[in-house]
Amino acid sequence: MDESLQPFAHELQPPRNGAPVMAQPECPSDDDNAHIQTLPPVDGGSEAWKFLFASFLIEASLWGFPLSFGVFQDFYSRQPQFQGNQNIPIIGTLSTSIYFLGNPFAMSFVKRFQRWQRHMVVVGSAGCALSLLAASFCTSIGGLIATQGVLYGTSYLLLYFPLLCMLNEWFVQRRGLAYGILYGGGGLIGVGLPFLLETLLSKYGYPTTLRAFAIAQFVTVAPALPLIKARLPPSAHVAIRQIDTSFLSEPLFYCYAISNIFQGFVYYIPSLYLPTFASTLGISSTLGAIILGLNNFATVLGQVSFGWLSDRVQNVLILVFVSSVISSIVSFTLWGFAHSLESVLMFALIYGWFAGGYVVFWARFGTSIAEDPQPVFSLMAFGRGIGNISTGPIAARLLAGPVTSGYGLGKFQPLILFLGSSMLCSSLGVLGLGLSKPNRS
C-alpha cells in the first residue's frame, strides 16, 4: 500500500472478525486521486515537523500548567481562607482527569466532525486561557474547582484529541518518537514552571498569577495555531462507520488495561505531594518547586527515550515492565526512606524518567491489537482517568496520620506504600508477554 495512505489504512480495510460497517467508501474520484498524489510525506518533511513543533508548543503551554498544580496546592493550603479544606486536591485532579475520562467521547465527536478539527483546537485553547482568567476572580475552593479544574480540563479535552488524530496522519513508523516529543512538551515547560509559579504566588498571590498565565498562554499558543493542519483532506465520500471493537475479545487488551489502570491510580501522586513532603522535611518552598521541576524534566527524558524505544522494541510489554517495576522500587526505597534533599531529588529524577514514559506506550497498545488504534488509545486514557480522579480522595484519607521521623515521615507512609504497590501491580502486565502479536503499524 502507498505509504501516504498508511495512517488511514484501517479506513480502506474491512474490520477484523467481521464487525459490521454502516457504509463503505465509494471509488475515489479524479479529484481524490489528485489529492493523494500531492499529499506531503509521512514521518518527515517540513510540514510534518512544523505540525509536531506547533503541537509541542501547545502541549507545553497548556498541559504543563495543570502538571505543576502541586505548587498551587501547597500555596492554597497555606491561605487562611482555604486552610484545612480537604477538597483542594480535587482542583488538580479534575484539570487532568477530564482529559483522560473524556477521550472515548471526544474520539466519536472528532470523527463525526472531522472537518472542524482545527476549530476545536482554537476553541479549546481559548477556553483554557479563559478558565484561568475566571479562576482569578474566585474566592472559594468550589469556584476554583469549577474553573481551574472542570473548565480547564474540558477545554483541554476539546483541543487535544483533534491534535492526536492529526498527529496519527503525519507519523506512522516514527509515531512512538512523535508521541514522546509531543508529551515531552508538558514536562519540559514544567522544569522551570514550578519555580516561576512559586515565586509569583509568594509575591503577588493567586489572582494575579492566574491572570498572568492566562495572558501568557494566549501569547504563546496563538502563533502556533496556523501550523496545525491535517495531512489528509476530509473525505466527502466516506460515511461514518461503526467503531471496530473486536479488540475487546483479545486477552492482550485486558493485560494492557489492567496494567494501565493501576499506573493511573498513582502516577500523579509525586507531582501533587512532593512539594508538601519537602515542606514537611523543612525544605524551603523554592527548593520544593525545584524538586518538582526536576521531576518534570525527567519526565521529558523518559517520554522521548521510551517513545524512541517503542518504535524499535518488538514487544512493548517489556518496556511496560521496566517502566513500572523501577518506579515501584524507587517509591518504596528512595521516597520511603527520604530524610534529605538529596534523596528526594534522586527519587524525583528516577521516578519521573521511568513512570513518565509509560503514556507513550498507548499508541503501541493500539497498533498491536487493532486496525484502528484510536479506540484502544481512548480506552487507555479513560482507564488512567478513572484511576487519576480517585487519587485526590484516596490520598486525602491516606494522609490522615501525624508526622514522625519514621518511614515516609509517618504521615506519608500509607501514600508511599500505595504508590509502590500500585506500580508493582502495573508491572505485572508483563505476564501477557506470550499473548503479544506483531505490531500492525
Buried (B, 14 or more C-beta within 10 A) or exposed (E): EEEBBBBBBBBEEEBBEEBEBEEEBEEEEEEBEEBBEEBBEBBEEEBBBBBBEBBBBBBBBBBBBBBBBBBBBBBBBEEEEBEEBBBBBBBBBBBBBBBBBBBBEBBBBBBEEBEBBBEBBBEBBBBBBBBBBBBBEBEEBEBBBBBBBBBBBBBBBBBBBBBBBBBBBBBBBBBBBBBBBBBBBBBBBBBBBBBBBBBBBEEEEBEEBBBBBBEBBBEBBEEBBEBBBBBBEEBEEBEEBEBBBBBBEBEBBEBBBBBBBBBBBBBBBBBBBBBBBBBBBEBEBEBBBBBBBBBBBBBBBBBBBBBBBBBEBEBBBBBBBBBBBBBBBBBBBBBBBBEEBEBBBBBBBBBBBBBBBBBBBBBBBBBBBBBBBBBBBBBBBBBBBBBBBBBBBBBBEBBEBEEEEEBBBBBBBBBBBBBBBBBBBBBBBBEBBEBBEEBBB
